[in-house]
Amino acid sequence: MDIIGSLLGMIILIPVFILITVLIKLENRNGPVFFKQVRVGRNGKEFTIYKFRSMVSNAEELKMLLLEQNDIKDGPVFKMKEDPRVTRIGKFIRKTSLDELPQLINVLKGDMSLVGPRPPLPEEVAQYSSYEKQRLKVTPGLTCYWQVSGRSNIGFDEWVRLDLKYMEERNMIIDLKLIFKTVFVLLGSKDAY
């Protein structure tokens, strides 16, 4: 399902990939189109995740100056509703999660699945409790219960609870429901930033 789904998605979305690439380059000709970052996958194995770049090129350096403004107060995840590092096109592709589309490459490579807990950063995992580390027992995914249940409005504790719920319940029917629900949530999303 992952291989067929990611291949079909990449073929169908070629025009979207081209349009986003052009818009990113129009906003910043010298900046890269893609953002690459190390994430933690199944059983703690690290891999490189791909996204369309939605922030200024030096966003990782600027993050250290913004840590006190984190909107997620419980847990190690950093998110800001009005993040000054986000570009104009970045605001749109983040709100609609179009910035995540290059992760279809990660699914094709086997680093990720279409459905599963979102892959965390190594510095987040370093702060995990043993309870939270249970998220790492399955292959991370493009979408999950968190993605369709409020996203950035959900605290980290609830996020982990939803991931563990998915791990207990997962099957092909739930995966298909989450994939279809994700499409509809993203089209009208107000909870992503």
C-alpha positions as CSV (number, residue, x, y, z in Angstrom):
1,M,0.0,0.0,0.0
2,D,2.8,2.4,0.9
3,I,4.7,1.9,-2.4
4,I,1.7,2.0,-4.6
5,G,0.2,5.0,-2.7
6,S,3.4,7.0,-2.8
7,L,4.0,6.3,-6.5
8,L,0.5,7.3,-7.4
9,G,0.6,10.3,-5.2
10,M,3.9,11.5,-6.8
11,I,2.5,11.0,-10.4
12,I,-0.8,12.7,-9.7
13,L,0.8,15.6,-7.9
14,I,3.5,16.4,-10.5
15,P,1.7,19.7,-11.4
16,V,1.5,20.7,-7.7
17,F,5.2,19.9,-7.2
18,I,6.1,22.1,-10.2
19,L,3.9,25.0,-9.1
20,I,5.3,24.9,-5.5
21,T,8.9,24.8,-6.8
22,V,8.2,27.8,-9.1
23,L,6.6,29.8,-6.2
24,I,9.4,29.0,-3.8
25,K,12.0,30.1,-6.4
26,L,10.1,33.3,-7.2
27,E,10.1,34.3,-3.6
28,N,13.8,33.4,-3.1
29,R,15.8,32.6,-6.2
30,N,19.0,31.6,-4.3
31,G,17.4,29.5,-1.6
32,P,16.9,25.8,-1.9
33,V,13.5,24.4,-2.9
34,F,13.7,21.5,-0.5
35,F,14.4,21.4,3.2
36,K,16.2,18.3,4.6
37,Q,16.3,17.4,8.2
38,V,17.3,14.4,10.3
39,R,14.3,12.7,12.0
40,V,14.0,9.6,14.1
41,G,12.1,6.6,12.7
42,R,11.2,3.1,13.8
43,N,13.3,1.8,16.7
44,G,15.2,5.0,16.9
45,K,16.8,4.8,13.4
46,E,17.6,8.2,12.1
47,F,16.8,9.2,8.5
48,T,16.7,12.4,6.3
49,I,13.2,13.8,5.8
50,Y,12.3,15.9,2.8
51,K,9.9,18.9,2.7
52,F,9.3,21.9,0.5
53,R,11.2,24.8,2.2
54,S,8.6,27.0,3.9
55,M,11.0,29.1,6.0
56,V,13.9,31.4,5.5
57,S,17.2,29.6,4.6
58,N,18.7,30.2,8.1
59,A,15.6,29.1,10.0
60,E,17.4,26.5,12.1
61,E,19.9,29.1,13.4
62,L,17.1,31.5,14.3
63,K,15.1,28.9,16.2
64,M,17.4,29.2,19.2
65,L,16.4,32.9,19.5
66,L,12.7,31.9,19.5
67,L,12.6,28.9,22.0
68,E,10.9,30.9,24.7
69,Q,7.9,31.7,22.4
70,N,7.0,28.0,21.9
71,D,3.2,27.6,21.7
72,I,3.3,23.9,22.8
73,K,4.0,24.1,26.5
74,D,4.0,20.4,27.4
75,G,6.7,18.2,25.8
76,P,9.7,18.8,23.7
77,V,8.0,19.9,20.4
78,F,8.6,23.5,19.1
79,K,5.8,25.3,17.3
80,M,4.9,29.0,16.9
81,K,1.6,30.2,15.5
82,E,3.2,33.5,14.2
83,D,6.7,32.1,13.4
84,P,8.7,35.0,11.8
85,R,10.9,32.5,10.0
86,V,8.0,31.4,7.7
87,T,8.0,32.8,4.2
88,R,4.9,34.1,2.4
89,I,4.5,30.9,0.2
90,G,5.6,29.0,3.3
91,K,2.5,30.1,5.2
92,F,0.2,28.7,2.6
93,I,2.0,25.4,2.0
94,R,2.3,24.8,5.8
95,K,-1.4,25.6,6.4
96,T,-2.4,23.1,3.7
97,S,0.5,20.7,4.6
98,L,1.7,20.9,0.9
99,D,5.2,21.3,2.4
100,E,5.0,17.7,3.4
101,L,4.4,16.2,-0.1
102,P,8.1,15.5,-0.7
103,Q,7.8,12.9,2.1
104,L,6.3,10.6,-0.4
105,I,9.9,10.0,-1.4
106,N,10.6,8.9,2.2
107,V,7.6,6.5,2.0
108,L,9.0,5.1,-1.3
109,K,12.4,4.7,0.3
110,G,10.8,2.8,3.3
111,D,11.8,5.4,5.9
112,M,8.2,6.3,6.4
113,S,4.7,4.9,5.9
114,L,1.6,6.7,4.6
115,V,0.1,6.4,8.1
116,G,1.9,6.4,11.4
117,P,3.1,8.7,14.2
118,R,4.9,11.8,12.8
119,P,8.7,11.4,13.0
120,P,10.3,13.5,15.8
121,L,13.6,15.4,15.8
122,P,16.6,13.7,17.6
123,E,16.6,16.5,20.2
124,E,12.9,15.9,21.0
125,V,13.5,12.1,21.4
126,A,16.4,12.9,23.8
127,Q,13.8,14.4,26.1
128,Y,11.2,11.6,25.8
129,S,10.2,9.6,28.8
130,S,10.0,5.8,28.3
131,Y,6.3,6.1,27.9
132,E,6.7,8.6,25.0
133,K,9.4,6.5,23.4
134,Q,6.7,3.9,22.6
135,R,5.9,6.1,19.6
136,L,9.1,4.9,18.0
137,K,8.1,1.2,17.9
138,V,6.4,1.6,14.5
139,T,7.3,3.2,11.2
140,P,6.5,7.0,11.2
141,G,3.9,8.3,8.8
142,L,2.7,11.2,6.7
143,T,-0.6,11.3,8.6
144,C,-2.0,10.1,11.9
145,Y,-4.8,10.7,14.4
146,W,-3.0,13.9,15.5
147,Q,-3.0,15.2,11.9
148,V,-6.8,14.9,11.6
149,S,-7.7,15.9,15.2
150,G,-6.6,19.4,15.7
151,R,-2.9,19.3,14.9
152,S,-1.1,22.3,16.3
153,N,-3.9,23.0,18.8
154,I,-3.2,19.6,20.5
155,G,-0.7,19.4,23.4
156,F,2.1,16.9,23.3
157,D,0.6,14.6,25.9
158,E,-2.6,14.2,23.9
159,W,-0.5,13.8,20.7
160,V,1.4,10.8,22.3
161,R,-1.9,9.3,23.5
162,L,-3.3,9.5,20.0
163,D,-0.2,7.9,18.5
164,L,-0.4,5.0,21.0
165,K,-4.1,4.6,20.3
166,Y,-3.3,4.3,16.6
167,M,-0.6,1.7,17.3
168,E,-3.1,-0.4,19.2
169,E,-5.9,-0.1,16.7
170,R,-4.0,0.0,13.3
171,N,-5.3,-2.0,10.4
172,M,-5.9,-1.4,6.7
173,I,-9.4,0.1,7.2
174,I,-8.2,2.6,9.8
175,D,-5.3,3.6,7.5
176,L,-7.6,4.2,4.5
177,K,-10.0,6.2,6.7
178,L,-7.1,8.3,8.0
179,I,-5.8,8.9,4.5
180,F,-9.2,10.1,3.2
181,K,-9.9,12.1,6.3
182,T,-6.5,13.8,6.0
183,V,-7.3,15.0,2.4
184,F,-10.6,16.7,3.6
185,V,-9.0,18.1,6.8
186,L,-6.1,19.7,4.8
187,L,-8.5,21.3,2.3
188,G,-10.1,23.2,5.1
189,S,-7.4,23.3,7.7
190,K,-7.3,26.1,10.2
191,D,-5.2,24.2,12.8
192,A,-1.8,24.0,11.0
193,Y,1.1,26.4,11.4
